Amino acid sequence: MGIEFLQIMKSEMILTLIIFILLFLKVWDGIKSHKALLNITNFLLFINLAVGLCCNTDGELFSGMFHSNSTLIMEKAILNLGTFIISLMAFDWLSNHKHLLEFYILLLCTLLGMDFMISSGNFLMFYLGLELSSIPLAALCNYDLHKLKSSEAGVKMILSSAFASCILLFGISMLYGTTGTLNFKEMAPLLTFNKLQVLAFIFAFSGFAFKLSAVPFHLWTADVYEGSPAPVTAYLSVISKGSIVFIFITAMFQLFQSYNAMWYNMLYLTILLTITIGNLFAIRQDNIKRFLAFSSIAQVGYILLGISSGTAMGASAAIFFLVVYTFSNLGAFGVISLVSAKTGKENITDFKGFYTHNKFASWVMAICLFSLGGIPPTAGFFGKMFLVTAGASRGSYLLISIAVMNMVISLFYYLRVIKAIFIDENPHPISNLKGSPSLRLALVLCIVGAITMGFASGLFEYINVTLTGK
Amino acid sequence: MINLSILLIIPLVTAVLVMLCRNNTQVRMTALLGSIAQLGYSSLIMFDYISQRATGNTTQMLYQQQYSWFSRLNIEYYVGADGISVAMIMLTAVVVMSGILISWNITKWTKEFFFLIILLSLGAYGFFISLDLFTMFFFLEVAVIPKFLLIGIWGSGKKEYSAMKLAVMLMGGSALVLIGLLGLYFNSDMGHGVHTFNLLAISKMHIPLESQLIIFPLMFFGFGVFTAIFPFHTWAPDGHSSAPTAASMFLAGISMKLGGYGCLRVAAFLMPEAAHHYSWIIILASTIAIIYGAFATLMQTDLKYINAYSSLSHCGFVLFGIGMLTKTSLNGAVMQMVSHGLMTALFFAAIGMIYERTHTRQIAQLGGLLKTIPFIITVFVIAGLCSLGLPGLSGFAAEMTVFMGSWQNPDCNYRLATILACASIVVTAVYILRAVGSTGMGPIKNPDFLTFKDASWNEKLASATLIICILAIGMAPFWLTNLISPDTQIIMDNIGRVAIGK
């Protein structure tokens, strides 16, 4: 204990500290200027990000309930980075919003929950983290209080996550009943093909699939994404989803390793449905946030494809893709937040002729969408390639063919947006939008990340080293 | 000392500089200088390559550079060049430079236009020098998406439709290639279960026949989509005719060659047994393309559609040559790639110059232009004659080699296909002469034609460069044959390891 305790729980400690600082700022009420508050928060988040990258210690706490190692630290760093970028791009929206600090307090609570969830070595800690990360999210979805759609999103979010938690909890309780422990390490060797355990596994799997919005548990996604404010949608699609992917990898690779052959078949079906249905529905969307919701469902399918390999290579491909996805998706959402904060327009048709007056923002959008579509030289190409390569290692040509052909479909709808921005004519295009410096910084970060991350082979190797230990 | 990476660095630097330019003149000059530098360096590579071969260097790939990139997956940045690559690099350099000269007067978003053209050329250069399948695929895809924007933004006619069709079909092709690529990767074995994307290493391995039989069609038809193989050719006519001149030149001149090169270098070279096994399908598809393309051209009334459909027919010869699997026919296929690249670029350049003045490409509305713009029409005639295979121009040398090589294949049905393919040349003569005649000769249809100015310096320079290359190959085809034949020999040796014939 003592200093080591602080080191192992470093990211959680820092986050808690920041939450308290923000609470004090709220209570003190001394700084009236929204811009100053936002800058302070962004600075704090930057410190959070920076501290996350240094002085790391591996170890276990509370008799295995909480553990930390270099993979987990890296995963937390990815979440911190994403949160920092989202905070930067929320500047324009929040500087006109009445409730500012509450937004960050809720947001950071969910991030804290995710950190606990990723680090958990025990179902109790895991469930605690999961709930801490999902309940405040419903409040965030409902943050544009005057908008009906936003309230609808909040209600749908809370109901669906409660439902998912129930299913997950049911599974967990059955696992506890058959093994008598909640600790991952102790439970893993006790898992046999006992029918109750298999049922428990299926429940747990469905709970995860719900949170990941994999088909057929995806129905809540589009409505929630559409109704929430753009930065919250970005947070949902990148950070929230990312954290679930991380814990999903841990669960599948460590806890349920003995069910490997079974979860491959379940994933197989889930992947086919998720990728195909996500893509087909994305084609028909007019609202750009709904559009990105379906596209992100399809992206989850590709992440699961990597995970389905069951190898460290697949897990590293999935984590690497999440880094790429963070930059690309946030870049796209950054542009959408800018447009939505300044003009309130959120339809693809509103983007017609966008390039005429907004050259930089259009390029950001184009590059990020290309990256999401897996077009080189953007990073998304590498991310998708590694996922597909990992997925192919199990030798199913059918799965890979369908996944790859779906990349063509996805390209079609990404190109539809590109076409609206660059090619379509519009007598009254959106005028030149001048975002705040911090929003522009966010866009620059995203575009740099979306281009360079693919060439940074070091990152991929590092992820692989932390996972394999060699 | 030659460093192949410079071929990638020059376009990259040019592209960055273009984005930094302040005005249109600077943009054009930067792009032009960049492409001239690239042409210069490519020529240097060609001369050095010839002299190295002359001094007895028999390594398969010269100027190799190999760096580990993603070592965990055995992905390397691995480049090298043989005679075929050198020929294709030269072709790309010439076509890109002429394309930039032809688009001198683009005024809408000049900077973006030249940036995209240079990005395209970067993809092509990278593709032709890659020896690692992953990097090769990377560059192949780099050369797809800029076309969407080029056609969609600067194109004419039903440009949105054509651009989308082209992008989706080409990406579909590359998706097939990707599946094949993964198949090759997981069938390669470097020992201890380590796989590789290394092209030369895979060529020395024996890919199991049953895997070859799955992977080869994916690869061949995947690359074939780029070459507009029948029945995946439908993107080509729309794409070519909607694209702006420089993009058409690039599309028909280089992009379609990416497919031919891939079919030869990846599909046929790495999977010789499957190549034998499936050669009848290749011959069938390419014979249909040749004949169907020729007859479809007869029905066209738009100059660009004429050249687009005739490209279909001419690119059929490339696949035809590959499918015949004799050394001479492979030589012919490569020569046809180079020749068609130059000829079609010239053709599109001439059509572009005519369209810029008349604002129509309908043959019925044109006539008598030889009297008002003699230079442009002369260029047009030369391109046409090359297309119909007049001796002395490159088309004749290439097609002749393909036919000679094809006849060497003793199979009766293959000979029938050769005869049919030969016969298509007659059809070619009909549509070319008709197009040339009704555009250039006859009375001047429209009094506005009298006000036209003949080609400007940039147009003259672009046309002259292409014509010189066409004449050089036509008059002295042996230097091109000598350049490529040691390497087609290597490919043939690989194919020859399995029994010749069916």
Contacts between the chains, C-beta under 8 A, distances in Angstrom:
chain1	res1	chain2	res2	distance
A	313	B	72	6.9
A	313	B	73	7.3
A	316	B	72	7.5
A	370	B	145	6.6
A	375	B	141	6.3
A	375	B	144	7.7
A	375	B	145	5.2
A	376	B	138	4.9
A	376	B	139	7.8
A	376	B	141	4.9
A	376	B	142	5.1
A	377	B	138	7.4
A	377	B	142	5.9
A	381	B	138	6.8
A	381	B	141	6.8
A	385	B	134	7.4
A	385	B	178	7.9
A	386	B	70	7.9
A	386	B	73	7.0
A	388	B	178	7.2
A	388	B	182	6.8
A	389	B	73	6.4
A	389	B	182	6.2
A	389	B	185	7.0
A	392	B	182	4.4
A	392	B	185	7.8
A	392	B	186	6.2
A	393	B	186	6.8
A	395	B	186	7.0
A	397	B	179	7.1
A	397	B	183	7.3
A	397	B	214	7.0
A	400	B	179	6.0
A	400	B	182	6.3
A	401	B	179	5.5
A	404	B	175	4.5
A	404	B	178	5.4
A	404	B	179	5.5
A	405	B	172	7.4
A	405	B	175	5.7
A	407	B	171	7.4
A	407	B	175	6.1
A	408	B	168	6.1
A	408	B	171	4.8
A	408	B	172	4.9
A	408	B	175	5.3
A	411	B	167	6.8
A	411	B	168	6.7
A	411	B	171	5.1
A	412	B	164	7.2
A	412	B	168	5.4
A	415	B	148	6.3
A	415	B	164	6.3
A	415	B	167	5.9
A	415	B	168	7.7
A	418	B	148	7.5
A	418	B	149	7.5
A	419	B	152	6.1
A	419	B	160	6.3
A	419	B	163	7.7
A	419	B	164	7.2
A	422	B	149	6.2
A	422	B	152	6.7
A	422	B	153	5.8
A	423	B	149	7.8
A	423	B	152	4.1
A	423	B	153	5.7
A	423	B	159	7.6
A	423	B	160	6.1
A	423	B	163	7.5
A	424	B	160	7.8
A	457	B	69	5.3
A	457	B	70	4.8
A	457	B	71	7.6
A	460	B	70	5.9
A	460	B	72	6.9
A	461	B	70	7.2
A	461	B	71	6.6
A	461	B	72	5.9
A	464	B	72	4.9
